Amino acid sequence: MVSAGTERPGTSCPAGLPYSVTDTSAWATMIEEGKRAVLRAGQTIIDTVDVAFGVHAIGRDSLIFLPVVAYELDSAEAASLQGAPASPDEHVVCTPTGRTGLSASLPHFNAGFSSPAVIDSTLYYWGLNLRDAGGRYRLYAMRALARAGGIDSLFLREETPATDFRYFYRPPFPQDSVIVFEGGDARAAIDPRSWRVVQVESRAK
């Protein structure tokens, strides 16, 4: 599903062992918060992962998850947070031989805005291709097909996301018989069989 990319530090994901996600707790930064949990393979701790994204099996002996990394904060600031000081890092694909960040292995993947989602063992995400110094991007609907080993892309529009909010572009989601890409200025419904846009609607400001 992913091409060779820059390997990231961290425990690999061994094949043939039962996986479990336990010990849920809260994490928070000054601008966002969520839940984290410990991912284990047998008795081995693999990582601390974001609960909202989850842990997904993709292809053969591969997992995709979003690590949550703790950081230092003084006691006064930490007391103002709704959870332990920690923040999501970047989505990774983890295999028995190591792990790779998705921005290094998938075309147009942006760690800040791509908002990936796994639907029926297929990875969907927003593709962003920076066009100029003003922060204007070409936006694409992207999917990575684990079984076929290919990448599909579909141009949606050009836009400048004037925010640092991680979910400015909402994770793609299924609705009836289409996949919806919703965020920024518009909402696009895509037929997953033909990989064509079947409807575009403006979003309320």
Backbone bond lengths (Angstrom), bond angles and torsions (degrees), N, CA, C in turn:
res aa  C-N    CA-C-N  psi(-1)  N-CA   C-N-CA  omega(-1)  CA-C   N-CA-C  phi
1 M - - - 1.453 - - 1.517 111.44 -
2 V 1.344 117.42 -37.31 1.457 120.81 -179.43 1.513 109.53 -114.83
3 S 1.304 114.34 149.83 1.452 119.27 176.98 1.518 109.59 -85.00
4 A 1.330 115.22 171.54 1.458 119.24 177.96 1.518 109.16 -63.96
5 G 1.312 116.17 137.69 1.460 120.48 -179.18 1.506 109.96 -146.23
6 T 1.306 115.71 -168.72 1.452 120.76 -179.69 1.515 110.34 -72.96
7 E 1.326 116.12 123.15 1.463 120.16 179.77 1.518 109.91 -71.98
8 R 1.330 116.09 140.13 1.452 121.69 -179.71 1.520 109.46 -108.09
9 P 1.350 117.27 149.31 1.459 119.53 178.88 1.517 110.93 -67.07
10 G 1.331 115.40 153.37 1.456 120.34 178.39 1.515 110.69 136.93
11 T 1.320 115.27 163.98 1.461 121.27 -179.11 1.522 110.59 -68.25
12 S 1.321 117.05 137.13 1.466 121.25 176.08 1.524 109.87 -74.13
13 C 1.320 116.77 172.27 1.465 122.70 -177.69 1.526 109.53 -111.44
14 P 1.325 118.09 96.74 1.463 121.17 -174.37 1.524 112.20 -66.61
15 A 1.307 115.47 148.40 1.465 121.22 176.19 1.525 109.91 -83.85
16 G 1.317 116.52 152.42 1.461 121.35 171.64 1.510 116.11 84.63
17 L 1.345 118.29 3.23 1.461 121.08 178.54 1.530 110.09 -110.46
18 P 1.339 117.54 148.22 1.466 119.23 176.25 1.523 110.51 -72.15
19 Y 1.327 116.19 136.67 1.459 121.20 178.03 1.521 110.06 -101.67
20 S 1.326 115.55 147.71 1.461 120.99 176.79 1.522 109.10 -142.38
21 V 1.330 116.12 151.71 1.463 123.30 176.88 1.523 106.90 -125.20
22 T 1.336 116.91 112.26 1.463 121.54 -173.04 1.531 110.48 -136.97
23 D 1.340 115.13 -179.52 1.471 122.34 172.67 1.530 112.15 57.82
24 T 1.309 116.14 55.99 1.462 121.19 -179.97 1.533 110.98 -70.73
25 S 1.327 116.08 138.68 1.464 121.71 176.88 1.527 108.39 -149.37
26 A 1.326 115.76 171.10 1.462 121.04 -178.01 1.521 111.19 -90.28
27 W 1.341 116.01 145.52 1.455 121.47 169.29 1.528 108.41 -125.47
28 A 1.326 116.74 159.48 1.464 119.55 -178.94 1.518 110.65 -160.04
29 T 1.325 114.76 151.59 1.450 123.25 166.80 1.536 106.43 -123.81
30 M 1.302 117.00 -173.00 1.457 120.03 178.53 1.528 112.17 -72.12
31 I 1.346 118.04 -16.09 1.463 120.00 -175.67 1.525 114.08 -122.41
32 E 1.318 119.18 -10.65 1.461 120.46 179.98 1.526 110.09 -154.07
33 E 1.323 115.35 166.87 1.461 120.40 179.72 1.515 109.49 -153.61
34 G 1.327 116.17 165.82 1.459 120.11 -179.42 1.516 110.97 -174.64
35 K 1.324 115.76 -163.96 1.456 123.04 178.14 1.523 109.54 -116.75
36 R 1.329 115.42 145.04 1.462 121.46 176.78 1.516 108.43 -127.73
37 A 1.332 116.34 160.37 1.456 121.47 178.26 1.522 108.78 -149.83
38 V 1.323 115.51 163.51 1.459 121.54 -178.22 1.533 109.19 -94.47
39 L 1.321 115.58 123.94 1.464 122.51 176.01 1.519 108.80 -94.24
40 R 1.331 116.39 125.50 1.466 121.82 179.33 1.523 110.91 -124.35
41 A 1.331 115.35 148.37 1.463 122.99 168.31 1.513 105.78 -113.97
42 G 1.342 116.77 106.53 1.455 119.07 -170.03 1.520 108.37 62.97
43 Q 1.327 117.81 -123.86 1.460 122.72 178.39 1.529 112.91 -96.86
44 T 1.333 117.37 -1.04 1.465 121.33 -176.45 1.521 110.53 -89.83
45 I 1.328 116.69 128.30 1.456 121.40 175.67 1.528 109.09 -77.87
46 I 1.340 115.25 123.56 1.459 120.67 178.77 1.521 110.98 -89.63
47 D 1.354 116.29 -47.42 1.461 119.51 -178.77 1.526 108.77 -174.56
48 T 1.327 114.62 172.04 1.458 121.91 168.81 1.518 106.86 -102.38
49 V 1.333 117.47 124.53 1.460 121.18 -167.41 1.524 111.55 -122.97
50 D 1.324 115.11 156.23 1.463 121.93 177.84 1.528 109.75 -74.50
51 V 1.334 116.31 126.51 1.467 120.85 -176.43 1.523 111.21 -70.71
52 A 1.331 117.83 -37.23 1.468 120.46 -176.92 1.525 111.53 -60.23
53 F 1.339 117.77 -41.65 1.464 119.79 177.83 1.522 110.97 -76.35
54 G 1.338 116.94 -40.57 1.453 120.69 179.43 1.515 113.45 87.02
55 V 1.319 115.66 -170.03 1.465 123.79 177.99 1.520 107.10 -125.09
56 H 1.337 116.87 125.92 1.460 120.84 -172.49 1.525 110.76 -127.37
57 A 1.321 115.29 134.35 1.465 120.93 173.44 1.520 108.76 -81.76
58 I 1.317 115.73 127.71 1.468 121.83 -179.73 1.520 108.32 -131.49
59 G 1.322 116.65 124.48 1.457 118.83 178.10 1.523 111.28 66.43
60 R 1.300 116.35 -152.94 1.455 122.55 -176.62 1.526 110.41 -95.36
61 D 1.342 116.01 118.97 1.469 122.24 175.37 1.528 112.92 56.74
62 S 1.337 117.72 36.56 1.466 121.12 179.02 1.516 110.00 -127.91
63 L 1.335 115.79 140.65 1.459 121.98 174.37 1.522 108.75 -122.54
64 I 1.331 116.19 147.24 1.455 121.61 171.30 1.519 108.24 -118.69
65 F 1.333 116.65 131.84 1.460 121.27 176.97 1.523 109.07 -153.60
66 L 1.336 115.18 171.92 1.460 122.24 -179.86 1.523 108.49 -115.77
67 P 1.333 118.93 104.40 1.467 120.73 178.91 1.529 111.77 -63.96
68 V 1.323 115.54 144.88 1.466 121.83 174.66 1.525 107.11 -114.90
69 V 1.329 116.68 121.94 1.458 122.79 -171.30 1.528 109.83 -110.03
70 A 1.324 116.86 128.27 1.462 121.61 177.66 1.526 110.10 -72.56
71 Y 1.338 116.12 151.62 1.463 120.53 176.05 1.520 109.89 -140.64
72 E 1.328 115.42 162.94 1.458 121.48 -177.02 1.532 110.85 -82.17
73 L 1.313 115.87 140.31 1.454 122.27 178.38 1.518 107.83 -149.36
74 D 1.321 118.04 141.65 1.456 117.73 180.00 1.529 110.04 -68.67
75 S 1.302 116.57 159.41 1.457 122.07 -169.93 1.527 112.98 -61.02
76 A 1.330 117.70 -35.90 1.463 120.58 -179.58 1.521 110.98 -66.40
77 E 1.330 116.72 -44.67 1.465 120.21 178.28 1.520 110.62 -67.32
78 A 1.326 117.28 -41.87 1.458 120.89 -179.19 1.523 111.56 -60.67
79 A 1.334 117.27 -35.45 1.461 121.11 -179.31 1.517 112.19 -66.83
80 S 1.337 117.75 -20.71 1.461 121.12 -179.37 1.520 112.92 -85.52
81 L 1.330 117.07 -9.21 1.465 120.77 -178.02 1.521 111.12 -87.41
82 Q 1.332 114.95 157.10 1.467 121.42 179.02 1.529 112.80 -88.99
83 G 1.312 117.06 4.46 1.460 121.87 178.50 1.510 109.75 -164.01
84 A 1.327 117.12 -179.31 1.461 121.49 178.97 1.525 110.40 -64.24
85 P 1.341 118.83 142.92 1.466 120.65 179.29 1.528 110.95 -62.75
86 A 1.302 116.04 111.17 1.462 122.05 179.88 1.517 107.94 -163.26
87 S 1.321 115.68 159.46 1.459 119.66 -176.52 1.531 109.78 -147.62
88 P 1.344 118.25 144.26 1.460 119.95 173.06 1.515 111.24 -60.26
89 D 1.322 116.64 143.77 1.458 122.48 -178.59 1.528 109.63 -94.98
90 E 1.322 117.24 -95.70 1.466 123.26 175.97 1.519 107.89 -146.88
91 H 1.321 116.97 143.08 1.457 120.73 176.93 1.528 109.87 -59.14
92 V 1.334 115.39 139.41 1.460 120.52 179.40 1.525 110.22 -129.36
93 V 1.323 115.08 153.27 1.456 121.19 166.05 1.525 106.27 -103.08
94 C 1.326 116.03 126.81 1.461 122.41 -173.43 1.520 108.78 -116.57
95 T 1.332 117.26 127.79 1.461 123.52 -177.47 1.526 109.41 -128.47
96 P 1.327 118.24 175.02 1.467 119.53 176.84 1.523 114.33 -61.86
97 T 1.333 117.51 -18.26 1.461 119.86 -178.31 1.523 113.53 -101.76
98 G 1.334 118.28 -3.31 1.449 119.93 179.59 1.521 111.63 148.46
99 R 1.319 115.42 -164.56 1.465 119.99 -179.96 1.522 110.48 -139.02
100 T 1.332 115.11 151.32 1.454 122.06 -176.55 1.517 109.13 -135.02
101 G 1.333 117.52 134.72 1.450 120.99 174.01 1.519 110.81 -68.26
102 L 1.329 117.03 141.19 1.458 119.51 -176.51 1.520 112.25 -65.62
103 S 1.335 118.35 -28.06 1.465 119.21 178.89 1.524 111.64 -67.79
104 A 1.328 117.69 -20.87 1.467 121.45 178.77 1.518 112.12 -91.94
105 S 1.331 117.62 -9.04 1.458 119.01 -172.18 1.518 114.59 -127.07
106 L 1.337 117.84 -9.05 1.461 121.06 179.87 1.521 109.97 -123.67
107 P 1.323 118.01 138.49 1.469 119.80 -179.81 1.525 111.99 -66.38
108 H 1.321 115.65 139.27 1.471 123.92 175.67 1.531 113.20 60.83
109 F 1.346 118.32 19.94 1.464 119.11 178.38 1.519 109.01 -82.63
110 N 1.335 115.95 126.83 1.453 122.99 -179.44 1.520 108.04 -114.67
111 A 1.339 117.34 118.75 1.466 120.92 -174.32 1.520 112.40 -60.70
112 G 1.337 117.75 -25.99 1.449 120.27 -177.95 1.513 115.06 -87.23
113 F 1.354 117.45 -30.41 1.461 120.03 -169.79 1.527 115.90 -126.22
114 S 1.327 120.03 -8.04 1.468 119.43 -170.39 1.525 114.62 -71.52
115 S 1.340 118.57 -21.24 1.473 123.10 172.40 1.532 113.04 44.78
116 P 1.332 118.83 62.28 1.464 119.85 -176.34 1.522 112.59 -69.92
117 A 1.325 114.97 157.37 1.464 122.25 174.71 1.528 107.78 -145.97
118 V 1.326 116.29 143.61 1.456 121.57 176.39 1.521 108.11 -103.61
119 I 1.327 115.83 121.30 1.461 122.92 -179.04 1.521 107.53 -127.82
120 D 1.335 116.65 117.76 1.474 121.34 -179.44 1.527 111.29 51.61
121 S 1.329 116.38 48.96 1.472 124.05 176.40 1.532 113.54 64.45
122 T 1.323 117.35 16.67 1.462 121.90 176.25 1.521 108.68 -118.49
123 L 1.328 116.84 135.83 1.461 122.07 -179.33 1.524 109.79 -91.86
124 Y 1.326 116.02 123.01 1.464 122.95 174.99 1.530 108.22 -112.65
125 Y 1.332 116.83 144.36 1.459 119.43 178.09 1.522 110.16 -160.43
126 W 1.327 114.95 162.99 1.456 121.49 173.43 1.527 108.98 -81.27
127 G 1.304 117.15 126.52 1.455 121.22 172.44 1.513 110.13 -94.03
128 L 1.334 117.11 134.09 1.464 121.74 179.94 1.522 109.80 -126.96
129 N 1.322 115.80 126.15 1.458 121.88 178.55 1.530 107.69 -121.60
130 L 1.340 116.20 109.25 1.457 121.59 -176.31 1.528 110.67 -63.70
131 R 1.353 115.90 129.98 1.460 120.89 -176.15 1.521 113.37 -102.31
132 D 1.336 117.93 -32.29 1.469 118.49 -176.37 1.517 109.93 -155.12
133 A 1.353 115.28 174.03 1.460 121.23 -177.10 1.523 112.43 -69.48
134 G 1.321 117.90 -13.56 1.455 121.37 178.29 1.513 114.18 -81.06
135 G 1.331 117.19 0.35 1.462 120.98 177.84 1.512 114.20 85.60
136 R 1.320 117.82 21.34 1.460 120.98 177.11 1.526 109.27 -84.86
137 Y 1.336 115.54 133.84 1.463 121.72 -177.45 1.523 110.97 -120.32
138 R 1.317 115.49 149.70 1.462 121.24 161.41 1.523 106.86 -87.22
139 L 1.311 117.43 128.11 1.461 122.64 -177.68 1.519 110.55 -103.52
140 Y 1.331 114.97 137.72 1.460 121.46 179.89 1.524 110.21 -129.38
141 A 1.318 116.33 146.48 1.460 121.69 164.10 1.523 106.70 -86.47
142 M 1.334 116.27 124.67 1.463 121.26 -174.95 1.527 110.32 -122.68
143 R 1.329 115.88 147.46 1.457 119.76 169.71 1.520 109.47 -144.42
144 A 1.320 115.11 141.98 1.465 122.87 178.61 1.513 107.38 -112.24
145 L 1.321 116.20 117.60 1.456 122.55 -175.39 1.520 109.50 -93.63
146 A 1.328 116.41 108.48 1.465 120.71 -175.63 1.525 111.38 -62.68
147 R 1.343 117.08 -45.14 1.469 119.55 -175.29 1.521 112.04 -69.64
148 A 1.343 116.32 -40.50 1.456 119.71 -178.60 1.528 112.26 -85.51
149 G 1.335 115.96 -18.23 1.456 119.71 179.96 1.512 114.05 71.68
150 G 1.340 117.39 22.89 1.457 120.22 -176.93 1.513 112.71 -119.02
151 I 1.337 115.01 171.38 1.460 123.01 178.87 1.525 107.85 -122.39
152 D 1.327 116.83 129.92 1.461 122.18 173.45 1.518 108.78 -109.48
153 S 1.332 116.96 139.25 1.454 121.17 176.59 1.522 109.36 -132.58
154 L 1.338 115.00 152.38 1.459 120.95 -178.81 1.528 107.36 -146.89
155 F 1.328 116.99 116.65 1.461 120.70 -178.78 1.525 109.76 -66.68
156 L 1.346 115.58 134.09 1.460 120.69 179.45 1.529 111.78 -107.74
157 R 1.352 118.48 -54.21 1.459 121.19 -176.08 1.526 108.78 -176.79
158 E 1.343 116.20 177.06 1.454 122.06 171.15 1.522 108.57 -109.67
159 E 1.347 115.26 145.17 1.457 119.11 -173.18 1.523 109.56 -163.72
160 T 1.331 116.23 154.76 1.461 122.17 175.31 1.525 109.16 -115.26
161 P 1.341 118.66 105.41 1.473 120.49 178.86 1.524 110.64 -76.19
162 A 1.328 117.08 103.94 1.467 121.69 -176.47 1.523 110.40 -89.67
163 T 1.327 115.98 62.14 1.461 121.72 -177.38 1.517 109.20 -165.72
164 D 1.333 116.30 161.77 1.460 121.51 171.45 1.526 111.00 -107.11
165 F 1.331 117.34 4.65 1.459 120.72 -176.44 1.526 110.66 -65.85
166 R 1.323 115.97 125.03 1.459 122.75 -173.50 1.528 112.97 -57.49
167 Y 1.332 116.50 -36.38 1.462 120.02 -175.02 1.519 111.96 -107.23
168 F 1.352 116.95 32.50 1.460 120.45 171.94 1.523 109.29 -55.52
169 Y 1.338 115.68 -39.34 1.456 121.79 169.77 1.529 107.19 -101.65
170 R 1.317 115.45 111.75 1.457 121.23 -175.03 1.527 110.41 -65.30
171 P 1.346 118.91 144.64 1.464 119.71 174.94 1.514 111.14 -54.66
172 P 1.322 118.74 135.66 1.466 121.16 177.89 1.529 110.90 -55.33
173 F 1.331 116.35 147.48 1.458 119.81 -178.25 1.527 110.52 -145.96
174 P 1.345 117.32 151.16 1.464 120.14 178.13 1.517 110.96 -80.92
175 Q 1.311 115.93 143.71 1.465 121.41 175.44 1.520 107.51 -148.62
176 D 1.326 115.04 117.37 1.462 120.45 -172.96 1.528 108.29 56.66
177 S 1.321 119.04 -118.37 1.467 120.83 -176.70 1.517 112.84 -108.44
178 V 1.348 117.60 14.65 1.464 120.05 -177.23 1.524 110.36 -123.30
179 I 1.335 115.12 167.56 1.460 122.84 171.16 1.520 107.07 -107.81
180 V 1.330 116.10 128.00 1.464 121.11 -175.10 1.528 110.15 -103.14
181 F 1.327 115.36 128.60 1.460 123.11 170.86 1.530 106.07 -109.41
182 E 1.321 116.52 110.60 1.458 121.56 -173.63 1.518 109.34 -125.61
183 G 1.338 116.39 127.53 1.454 119.93 178.59 1.506 111.30 161.86
184 G 1.334 115.68 161.20 1.451 119.01 -179.16 1.516 110.79 64.48
185 D 1.337 116.28 -127.63 1.462 121.35 -174.74 1.519 114.67 -88.61
186 A 1.326 118.92 -11.31 1.464 118.68 -170.97 1.530 112.59 -152.52
187 R 1.315 112.96 169.04 1.461 123.20 176.32 1.527 106.97 -126.14
188 A 1.327 116.70 124.78 1.464 121.50 -178.98 1.530 110.13 -118.07
189 A 1.328 115.83 131.93 1.465 121.85 175.34 1.518 108.17 -104.08
190 I 1.345 116.01 129.79 1.462 121.47 -173.27 1.522 110.00 -122.77
191 D 1.314 115.44 132.80 1.460 121.83 175.92 1.530 107.95 -78.00
192 P 1.350 119.09 114.93 1.471 119.57 -176.35 1.529 113.49 -69.85
193 R 1.327 117.87 -18.58 1.471 119.44 179.61 1.522 111.63 -76.06
194 S 1.314 116.89 -46.62 1.465 120.75 -179.35 1.527 112.36 -94.81
195 W 1.333 117.29 -14.67 1.457 124.74 -174.41 1.526 110.19 53.96
196 R 1.336 114.01 53.89 1.451 122.58 176.43 1.519 109.84 -127.96
197 V 1.325 116.17 148.70 1.455 121.03 174.74 1.528 108.77 -73.05
198 V 1.327 115.95 126.33 1.460 119.80 179.95 1.528 111.83 -107.11
199 Q 1.325 117.54 -15.62 1.457 120.38 178.72 1.524 109.81 -160.93
200 V 1.320 117.05 140.20 1.459 123.03 173.48 1.518 107.66 -130.99
201 E 1.312 116.52 132.63 1.464 122.75 178.64 1.508 108.81 -129.41
202 S 1.345 116.31 143.49 1.458 120.90 172.55 1.525 109.03 -73.26
203 R 1.319 116.25 147.68 1.465 121.06 178.05 1.526 109.93 -99.58
204 A 1.309 116.05 144.04 1.463 120.39 178.69 1.521 109.56 -66.66
205 K 1.305 117.11 139.54 1.465 122.40 178.85 1.527 110.63 -83.29
